[in-house]
Amino acid sequence: MTDLLRHTEYFELATTSRLIARARAEIVAARIELACFYALTEAQRRALWQRIESREWFMKMLAEDYPTELEMVDRALEAELTRAG
């Protein structure tokens, strides 16, 4: 699947870039919820992890450079936690 997507170069489309940026933002938001809200139920935690994993899968399939996308998620998360702290 990844090879097929790379062959058609979906990662170059503006829409793909916007969707990947949104996926990064949703991963950051879900990780912040997991880190900051201790009263989450097990079902809520599972839902947040599913969101994270599905967005990471999406990025892995469509991003030109998946490791860089993950690094951008980490930097955004660090910036959010620093700003909140």
ZILIN-V928643 format. One line per field, one symbol per residue. ss: DSSP state (H for helix, E for strand, C for the rest). burial: # if it has 9 or more other C-alpha atoms within 8 Angstrom, else .. A space follows every 10 residues. Layout:
ss=???
burial=???
This chain:
ss=CHHHHHHHCH HHCHHHHHHH HHHHHHHHHH HHHHHHCCCC CHHHHHHHHH HHHHHHHHHH HHCCCHHHHH HHHHHHHHHH HHHHC
burial=....##...# #....##..# ..######.# ##.#.....# ....#..##. ##..##.##. ###..#..#. .###.##... #....
